[in-house]
Amino acid sequence: HPYFDFDVPRNITTRVGQTAFINCRVEQMGDKSVSWIRKRDLHILSAGTAVYTSDERFQVIRSDKAENWTLQIKFAQQRDSGIYECQVNTEPKMSMAFRLNVVEAKAIILGPTDLYVKMGSVVTLTCIISQGPHDLGTIYWYRGKYADAGHVLWRSNYCSMLKILDAKLSDSGNYTCLPTSAEGTSVMVHVINGEHPAAMQRGCATTADKDQHRSMQLLMTMLALVLLTFGWHRTDLN
């Protein structure tokens, strides 16, 4: 009797434009076959290896081992997100549901899009993914049309940092963070010789930093409530 192997990913996330793979593994298939159903419109996408959709991005891959039935979706779009059901034509039918999440990853450089800094200061540009955390892949930094390899670089899987030490007027320009796994983004850096309101420069925030900030906000709120209560009692006594 056929049975599903539940030791496979059932919540799959991929990025827009990538190829999505949803793998269904059925043991002891015998003479049975597998169909893929898209739940949102109950469209039968395939039966066996035959595909029943005019959308050529869909394909069923059957490995050398008959128990693996993989639904492949090329150039995945956000509209492809949803539940897909792997169904075996037993009586009654067997089925197992998979959730596909297609996300549009976009790079963000923290801080303002126009950054003003004084000569001689350290400029920090920090690039993250808007739909994070996602691996940024390989990061390319550009100043204008040219790759910027002359500055100190630091990166983790989810964050890339470019530093300009001792900023000069010639360091002014358009800086672009371009990951291989997401849409790129740019900021304009203005190095000035004189006074200007301090520009915001943010680093890769840690969980501890965020927790500390939230704790401080909570403390200030509680203090305000105490003061209001004390003031109310004072007014009441008068």
TAMO-V642418 format. One record per residue. N is the residue number from 1. RES is the residue in three letters. PHI is phi in degrees with one decimal (none if undefined). Layout:
# TAMO-V642418
n:N res:RES phi:PHI
n:N res:RES phi:PHI
This chain:
# TAMO-V642418
n:1 res:HIS phi:none
n:2 res:PRO phi:-64.6
n:3 res:TYR phi:-150.4
n:4 res:PHE phi:-83.1
n:5 res:ASP phi:-90.8
n:6 res:PHE phi:-83.9
n:7 res:ASP phi:-88.3
n:8 res:VAL phi:-133.0
n:9 res:PRO phi:-62.2
n:10 res:ARG phi:-117.2
n:11 res:ASN phi:-124.7
n:12 res:ILE phi:-108.9
n:13 res:THR phi:-120.2
n:14 res:THR phi:-138.6
n:15 res:ARG phi:-97.5
n:16 res:VAL phi:-55.4
n:17 res:GLY phi:91.2
n:18 res:GLN phi:-85.9
n:19 res:THR phi:-93.4
n:20 res:ALA phi:-96.4
n:21 res:PHE phi:-123.1
n:22 res:ILE phi:-116.8
n:23 res:ASN phi:-102.3
n:24 res:CYS phi:-111.3
n:25 res:ARG phi:-119.4
n:26 res:VAL phi:-121.1
n:27 res:GLU phi:-90.4
n:28 res:GLN phi:52.4
n:29 res:MET phi:-64.3
n:30 res:GLY phi:62.3
n:31 res:ASP phi:-96.2
n:32 res:LYS phi:-83.2
n:33 res:SER phi:-130.8
n:34 res:VAL phi:-112.2
n:35 res:SER phi:-120.9
n:36 res:TRP phi:-110.8
n:37 res:ILE phi:-119.5
n:38 res:ARG phi:-90.3
n:39 res:LYS phi:-69.4
n:40 res:ARG phi:-63.5
n:41 res:ASP phi:-126.6
n:42 res:LEU phi:55.1
n:43 res:HIS phi:-77.9
n:44 res:ILE phi:-79.7
n:45 res:LEU phi:-80.0
n:46 res:SER phi:-158.1
n:47 res:ALA phi:-139.6
n:48 res:GLY phi:66.2
n:49 res:THR phi:-98.4
n:50 res:ALA phi:-80.8
n:51 res:VAL phi:-101.8
n:52 res:TYR phi:-117.1
n:53 res:THR phi:-152.2
n:54 res:SER phi:-79.8
n:55 res:ASP phi:-78.8
n:56 res:GLU phi:-71.6
n:57 res:ARG phi:-73.3
n:58 res:PHE phi:-90.9
n:59 res:GLN phi:-153.3
n:60 res:VAL phi:-108.1
n:61 res:ILE phi:-108.2
n:62 res:ARG phi:-112.6
n:63 res:SER phi:-75.4
n:64 res:ASP phi:-58.0
n:65 res:LYS phi:-86.8
n:66 res:ALA phi:-61.8
n:67 res:GLU phi:-76.7
n:68 res:ASN phi:-96.1
n:69 res:TRP phi:-126.6
n:70 res:THR phi:-110.7
n:71 res:LEU phi:-87.0
n:72 res:GLN phi:-109.6
n:73 res:ILE phi:-123.6
n:74 res:LYS phi:-80.3
n:75 res:PHE phi:49.0
n:76 res:ALA phi:-56.1
n:77 res:GLN phi:-118.8
n:78 res:GLN phi:-60.2
n:79 res:ARG phi:-66.5
n:80 res:ASP phi:-79.1
n:81 res:SER phi:-62.3
n:82 res:GLY phi:143.8
n:83 res:ILE phi:-95.8
n:84 res:TYR phi:-121.3
n:85 res:GLU phi:-114.3
n:86 res:CYS phi:-92.7
n:87 res:GLN phi:-126.1
n:88 res:VAL phi:-110.5
n:89 res:ASN phi:-80.3
n:90 res:THR phi:-83.7
n:91 res:GLU phi:-128.6
n:92 res:PRO phi:-72.5
n:93 res:LYS phi:-64.4
n:94 res:MET phi:-101.2
n:95 res:SER phi:-148.9
n:96 res:MET phi:-138.4
n:97 res:ALA phi:-96.7
n:98 res:PHE phi:-128.5
n:99 res:ARG phi:-106.8
n:100 res:LEU phi:-108.1
n:101 res:ASN phi:-116.8
n:102 res:VAL phi:-107.8
n:103 res:VAL phi:-111.9
n:104 res:GLU phi:-98.2
n:105 res:ALA phi:-84.6
n:106 res:LYS phi:-135.8
n:107 res:ALA phi:-75.6
n:108 res:ILE phi:-131.8
n:109 res:ILE phi:-97.7
n:110 res:LEU phi:-61.8
n:111 res:GLY phi:102.4
n:112 res:PRO phi:-72.8
n:113 res:THR phi:-78.0
n:114 res:ASP phi:-118.3
n:115 res:LEU phi:-112.7
n:116 res:TYR phi:-106.4
n:117 res:VAL phi:-135.6
n:118 res:LYS phi:-87.8
n:119 res:MET phi:-55.2
n:120 res:GLY phi:88.4
n:121 res:SER phi:-83.8
n:122 res:VAL phi:-97.3
n:123 res:VAL phi:-103.2
n:124 res:THR phi:-118.4
n:125 res:LEU phi:-111.8
n:126 res:THR phi:-118.5
n:127 res:CYS phi:-112.8
n:128 res:ILE phi:-131.6
n:129 res:ILE phi:-102.9
n:130 res:SER phi:-65.4
n:131 res:GLN phi:-99.1
n:132 res:GLY phi:-66.7
n:133 res:PRO phi:-82.2
n:134 res:HIS phi:-131.1
n:135 res:ASP phi:-65.3
n:136 res:LEU phi:-72.8
n:137 res:GLY phi:71.4
n:138 res:THR phi:-79.8
n:139 res:ILE phi:-104.0
n:140 res:TYR phi:-116.7
n:141 res:TRP phi:-104.9
n:142 res:TYR phi:-125.1
n:143 res:ARG phi:-114.3
n:144 res:GLY phi:67.3
n:145 res:LYS phi:-95.5
n:146 res:TYR phi:-111.9
n:147 res:ALA phi:-62.7
n:148 res:ASP phi:-102.2
n:149 res:ALA phi:-113.1
n:150 res:GLY phi:-93.2
n:151 res:HIS phi:-118.6
n:152 res:VAL phi:-70.0
n:153 res:LEU phi:-116.6
n:154 res:TRP phi:-140.9
n:155 res:ARG phi:-151.1
n:156 res:SER phi:-121.4
n:157 res:ASN phi:-64.5
n:158 res:TYR phi:-117.9
n:159 res:CYS phi:-152.4
n:160 res:SER phi:-127.9
n:161 res:MET phi:-126.7
n:162 res:LEU phi:-115.3
n:163 res:LYS phi:-119.5
n:164 res:ILE phi:-109.3
n:165 res:LEU phi:-88.2
n:166 res:ASP phi:53.9
n:167 res:ALA phi:-56.6
n:168 res:LYS phi:-117.5
n:169 res:LEU phi:-56.0
n:170 res:SER phi:-70.6
n:171 res:ASP phi:-81.7
n:172 res:SER phi:-62.8
n:173 res:GLY phi:153.1
n:174 res:ASN phi:-93.1
n:175 res:TYR phi:-108.4
n:176 res:THR phi:-121.2
n:177 res:CYS phi:-100.6
n:178 res:LEU phi:-127.1
n:179 res:PRO phi:-77.0
n:180 res:THR phi:-74.6
n:181 res:SER phi:-109.0
n:182 res:ALA phi:-160.4
n:183 res:GLU phi:-70.2
n:184 res:GLY phi:-78.4
n:185 res:THR phi:-150.2
n:186 res:SER phi:-134.9
n:187 res:VAL phi:-135.6
n:188 res:MET phi:-104.4
n:189 res:VAL phi:-102.1
n:190 res:HIS phi:-116.3
n:191 res:VAL phi:-95.2
n:192 res:ILE phi:-119.6
n:193 res:ASN phi:-103.5
n:194 res:GLY phi:155.6
n:195 res:GLU phi:-81.8
n:196 res:HIS phi:-160.6
n:197 res:PRO phi:-50.8
n:198 res:ALA phi:-56.4
n:199 res:ALA phi:-90.3
n:200 res:MET phi:-81.6
n:201 res:GLN phi:-130.9
n:202 res:ARG phi:-117.4
n:203 res:GLY phi:-102.5
n:204 res:CYS phi:-73.2
n:205 res:ALA phi:-65.2
n:206 res:THR phi:-94.5
n:207 res:THR phi:-60.8
n:208 res:ALA phi:-62.4
n:209 res:ASP phi:-59.2
n:210 res:LYS phi:-64.4
n:211 res:ASP phi:-63.6
n:212 res:GLN phi:-63.8
n:213 res:HIS phi:-64.1
n:214 res:ARG phi:-64.3
n:215 res:SER phi:-63.5
n:216 res:MET phi:-64.5
n:217 res:GLN phi:-61.0
n:218 res:LEU phi:-63.1
n:219 res:LEU phi:-62.1
n:220 res:MET phi:-64.6
n:221 res:THR phi:-63.7
n:222 res:MET phi:-63.6
n:223 res:LEU phi:-63.2
n:224 res:ALA phi:-62.8
n:225 res:LEU phi:-64.3
n:226 res:VAL phi:-63.0
n:227 res:LEU phi:-64.3
n:228 res:LEU phi:-64.0
n:229 res:THR phi:-63.5
n:230 res:PHE phi:-62.7
n:231 res:GLY phi:-63.6
n:232 res:TRP phi:-65.4
n:233 res:HIS phi:-64.3
n:234 res:ARG phi:-62.9
n:235 res:THR phi:-64.0
n:236 res:ASP phi:-65.0
n:237 res:LEU phi:-70.0
n:238 res:ASN phi:-71.0
